[in-house]
Amino acid sequence: MKDFTLTRKLEDTASEMDADIIGFADPECFLNSGYKGNRPQDIMPDVRSVIVLGVEIPRGAFETLPEGRAEYTNTLMAGTATLRIIAFKLAKMIEKEDHRATILPSEGSEFGYWYANRETLKANMSIKYAAYHAGISNFGMNHLMISKDFGPRVRMTAILTNAELENEEEISLPFINEKCRTCQKCIKICPVGALSEDGTIDRHKCADYMFNELGGLRCGMCVKVCPL
């Protein structure tokens, strides 16, 4: 049975702690045949809900790129730190209701690639896929999530829990953002050609550029040029 009271409490607390986005996805969506990534059920076998949290990243962090990559990277880390505090608070709230909760690493965070599979560079679970099924966002050609209110300028994390929370049952957004199909600014700006017109991404080119050529700083050019 869905716990509507707990769902509202989590939403209110996240908002009070300055989360800009919160949504709830049914983990059953990860069992769809079209999904090829890792699944939350492999982490928490009795998972009943995926809570998706996000914060908007200030536009100034992107507008200074590429000269301001240190400042951009630091701003992203601040977003990740904020999300960790919010997620930890929500996880504690859930456990006080006699459920269980665990926090996923933020995708693309300063620690994101440490947690990822070394061969595929995929995370333990796609937060972006959960965000889509929570009705929060869809995907861009840059393989980033395109949120309804903030475009790709967001930082995300997620909580897995065995609490059955209220979730989005009808998805109204197309899987790929319709405006992305004809824009392709992110594909043209990518300094290492990691993005392709057919919608694929070479994750290793992207990671090698950031962790080797940029010394661990983030690139961000595909986000800077996004008009959404």
C-alpha positions, 0 to 999 in steps of 0.5 A: 500500500502506498504511503501518501503521508510519508510521500508528502513529508519527504516532499516538504522536507526536501523543499525546505532544504532547498531541493529544486526537484523531487520525484518518485519512480516505480523501480519496476520501470527498470525491468523494461526490456528496453533498459540496458543498464544496471538495476536498483533491484540488484542493489536492494532486492526489495526496493519499492520506490526510487526517490529522485532529487535535484538542485539547479546549478547557477547559470553563471557557472556555465557562462564562464566556460571554458576559462572558468572550469575550476569554478564550474567544477567547484560549483558542481561539487557544491551541488553534490554536497547539498544533495548528499545532505538532503538525501541523508536527511530523507533517508533517516526520515524513512528509516524512522518509519521502519523502512530501509533506505540507501543513497546512490552516488550522484551521476557525474559527480566528483566521485561518480566515475570511481563508482562506475563500472571501469569498462562501461563507465555506467553507474550502478543505476541510471538516475536519469532513467528514474527521473524520466519515469518520475515525470521530471525530465527526458533525455537530450542528445548530450545524454544528459537529462533535460529537466522541465524547469532547468534544462540540463543545468541540474545535479541529481541523486537518488534514494532507494527504499523499500517504502512504497511511495506515491509515484508517477504512473503516466509518463507524458514526456517523449523519451528524447526531448523534441527540441534536441533532434534539430539543434545538435549544438552539443554535438558540434561543441564537444571538444573530443567528438564524444557525441554523435548525430545518431544519439550515441556517446563515447563515454571513454572519450568524455572521461579521458578528456576530463580526467586526463587532459583537464586534470579532473576538472569538468568540461561542461561545454555541452551544457553551456550551449544547450538552449533549453 
